[in-house]
């Protein structure tokens, strides 16, 4: 029986530490063979393969390539790309299999796999469990696949640039957190006519400035400092594999994704009135209100890029987004999450306005809200804790339980859910006043405090 860490097979991807116990050459080979076998079982033999810029990525890429070939898969090797470029390459080459080796926004020392099945669909839950069982049973297909190497960066850029209409240049700071986006995104935005100021765009897998995660306060502060220092019109932050986007205005103030999703929804609804807009449980009540006000149909759903992408397809929606910064466009695009395309669509919107970004945002509805808050909780206990917390809240309050517990207090709400890729619970709160926000936070703090496995210190 093959040995591999069970906890790496998470809710919607495979993620683990680079170590003898989790991700290493041996486990990467097993994952690649299992995925190749899975594809063969679904009558798919062609795969596109890409990787990010982390220390381990080239080595893992080579091992995965050999593993896929050994199962009889024919591989198009993309080299170092962003995750949305891997998805895009599936459409470009007409290939249903796709592998992206990436640690995404996780800290250094992590890596993982995003695995496709068909177009705009990534493996989740039961399918990842199927891969794990293939590894445990050592049941792999065999064959002699082939390799073709392709550079898709320029063709990808040409395609996405052809899909937007940016009417005037803007000065934009790009902060890649020393992740993969730094080698790709600035050139694309320059081709769009932007005056680009690069910040932490040099590739450095040690992430010496801040982690490549737009959702952290450190990233927002650094990006805001860069915008103010250079008198830029706005700033974009990209995560480690280019599928999540952060935004700050000309004053250096962070604009959370659920607020800029309001602008993207308005943009889509102008072209497609009555369209369905999907968003995750961490997003603001203001988003739902604005979508309705502009004639759209708001649909709240589970957090997670795979869950949101699938829901967008099922509902035949035009746009979807997550509080984490994943943005999915079906209207005028392919339906997968692409932070580069999202940045271009925002630039298209901003370039058509004659007021600063801060004034545009001020014209959207607003609640007082927290950033995402993290609390430590072991991987093997976090889902049971969430189930118990959800049941407890249901005894007193109205609860949306599609993904953790989003507790409605009438004048605000609080959310607690299990992180899919870290041993943590994630929380977020929103209310009509700061005083009420603190009261809701305290209700959650007391409830979580009843569980010994939950950390007592809240991290923002």
HUNOR-V600957 format. One line per field, one symbol per residue. phi: phi as a letter, one per 30 degrees, with the letter a starting at -180 (. if undefined). psi: psi as a letter, one per 40 degrees, with the letter a starting at -180 (. if undefined). A space follows every 10 residues. Layout:
phi = ???
psi = ???
This chain:
phi = .dcadddddc dbacbaddad dbcaeddddd dddddedede dchcbcbcbb bccdeddddd edddeddddd cjdccccdid bdeddddede ddcibdcabb cadhcddejc albcbcbich bcdbhddddd dddddedhcc dblbdbbbcb cceddeeddd ddcbbccadb cbdccchice eddbdedddd ddjddccdbh cddaddhdca ddbddcdddd dddddddddc hddabcccdd bicbbcbbdd ciddcdeddd dedddddddd dbeiddccbc dddddddedd dddciccdbd addkeddddd dedddhdcab abddjdbbcc diacjcdbdd dddddddedd ddccbdeedd dddcdbcdbc ddccbdaeed bdddddddde dddddbbdbc cdaibcccci clabbbbddd bbdbccbaba adbdddeddd ededdddddd cddcddcdcc
psi = hihihdedga deahhiihid dbhidddddd dddddddddd defhehhihi iaeidedddd ddddddddde eeihhhheah iidddddddd ddefheihhh hiebeiiiei aahhhigahf hiiibddddd ddddddefgi iiagiihhhh hedddddddd deeigheiii hhhhhefead ddeddddddd deeihhhhhf ehhheegedi igheeidddd ddddddddde fidiihhiad efeihihiae eehihidede dddddddddd dgieihhiii eeiidddddd dddeeihhhi aiihdddddd ddddefidii iideehhhhd heaeeihhdd dddddddddd eeifiidddd ddeiihihii ihhhhhhide eddddddddd ddddddihhh fegahhhhed eiiihhihhd eigiiiiiii ieiddddddd ddddddddee hdehiehhh.
